[in-house]
Amino acid sequence: MSYQAEFFIIDDVGLINLRGTGEVIARFEAVLGLAMPTRPNQAALGKDIAVLSLASDQWWVRTDSCDEQRVFGLLCGAVENLHAAVTIVSDHFTGFSIVGEDARQILRQGISLNIGCLETGQCTRCGFARCGATVHVIEQYQHYDLFVESSYADYAQLWFQTASGRNRPSD
């Protein structure tokens, strides 16, 4: 069975991991021009940036790869001398977009949770096809971005090809 969905590698994304509490959060918000999501699995969306809540004191900032260094510098400067962490993690992760009417059906084969419960704009960490992943719901049921550690990128790409019916495993 072939599904009606396409998947492709996201190659123009910058990821910055943020950690902090209290005053640190207020300073991150001032730099980003967005309120940090305070509830689990939520994301805040700006014009050219998204902030994904991964834990009560941890977020990912998604930006264009060409803007990553600028945003990183601003965030570092904002929390200088405070107990915080600002780390570029783009090279550590590979992102995949899954887009189409059957995107959810493909992901359901490898995700360790009920992905249908996640609405547009939400995100979560989960098990994915024998590795871990972070999923960002761009449009519920239609478009998901999934990030795996870069060492699993080839495996995840093969998994998507097989799960979508484009690469039949040999018998």
Buried (B, 14 or more C-beta within 10 A) or exposed (E): EEBEBBBEBBEEBBBBBBBBEEEBBEBBBEBBEBEBBEEEBBBBBEEEBBBBBBEEBEBBBBBEEEEBEEBBEBBBEBBEEEEBEBEBBBEEBBBBBBBBEBBBBBBBBBBEBEBEEBEEBBBBBBEBBEBBBBBBBBEBBBBBBBBBBBEBBEEBBEBBBBBBEEEEEEE
